[in-house]
């Protein structure tokens, strides 16, 4: 298990699952009208995926600029998510 983590393979599997989740959430409103709109969950998915990428780069000794870029992308997606949530408050 440690080798899967150090090699980044486990993180790759998690990223595939996040992609499949995004695909499901994109298609779900077509079959279930009460499902949340994809645009409302996309920032959350993007921030999580960007954090996973940053972790993968760190575990596999990626360049620090890639780690910083992935963390910056996670921050931007997170702030977008927060902004959308606060805008929906009554």
C-alpha positions in Angstrom: 0.0 0.0 0.0 2.9 2.4 0.8 4.3 1.8 -2.7 1.0 2.6 -4.3 0.9 5.9 -2.4 4.6 6.8 -3.1 4.3 6.0 -6.8 1.2 8.2 -7.2 -0.9 5.2 -8.4 -3.3 5.5 -5.6 -3.8 9.2 -6.2 -4.3 8.5 -9.9 -7.1 6.0 -9.0 -8.7 8.7 -6.8 -8.6 11.2 -9.6 -10.3 8.7 -11.9 -13.0 8.3 -9.3 -13.4 12.1 -9.0 -13.7 12.2 -12.8 -16.4 9.5 -12.8 -18.2 11.3 -10.0 -18.2 14.5 -12.1 -19.5 12.6 -15.1 -22.3 11.0 -13.0 -23.2 14.4 -11.5 -23.3 15.9 -15.0 -25.7 13.3 -16.3 -27.8 12.8 -13.2 -30.1 15.9 -13.6 -31.3 14.4 -17.0 -32.7 11.4 -15.2 -33.4 12.9 -11.7 -34.8 16.5 -11.9 -34.2 17.1 -8.2 -30.5 16.4 -8.5 -28.2 19.4 -8.0 -27.1 21.3 -11.1 -23.6 20.4 -12.2 -22.5 24.1 -12.1 -23.1 24.0 -8.3 -20.9 21.1 -7.6 -18.1 21.7 -10.1 -16.0 24.1 -8.0 -16.0 21.6 -5.1 -14.9 18.8 -7.4 -12.2 21.0 -9.0 -10.8 22.0 -5.7 -10.6 18.4 -4.5 -9.0 17.3 -7.7 -6.5 20.1 -7.6 -5.5 19.1 -4.0 -5.1 15.5 -5.1 -2.9 16.6 -7.9 -0.8 18.7 -5.5 -0.4 15.6 -3.3 0.5 13.5 -6.2 3.2 15.9 -7.3 4.6 16.1 -3.8 4.6 12.3 -3.3 6.4 11.7 -6.6 8.9 14.5 -6.2 7.4 16.7 -8.8 8.7 20.3 -9.4 7.7 22.7 -6.6 6.1 24.9 -9.3 3.6 22.2 -10.2 2.8 21.7 -6.5 2.3 25.4 -6.0 0.2 25.7 -9.2 -2.1 22.9 -8.2 -2.5 24.4 -4.7 -3.3 27.8 -6.3 -5.9 26.1 -8.6 -7.4 24.5 -5.5 -7.6 27.9 -3.8 -9.2 29.6 -6.7 -11.8 26.8 -7.1 -12.4 26.9 -3.3 -13.0 30.6 -3.3 -15.3 30.3 -6.3 -17.2 27.6 -4.4 -17.5 29.9 -1.3 -18.6 32.8 -3.4 -21.3 30.8 -5.1 -22.5 29.5 -1.7 -22.6 32.9 -0.1 -24.4 34.4 -3.1 -27.2 31.8 -2.7 -27.8 32.7 1.0 -31.1 34.5 1.7 
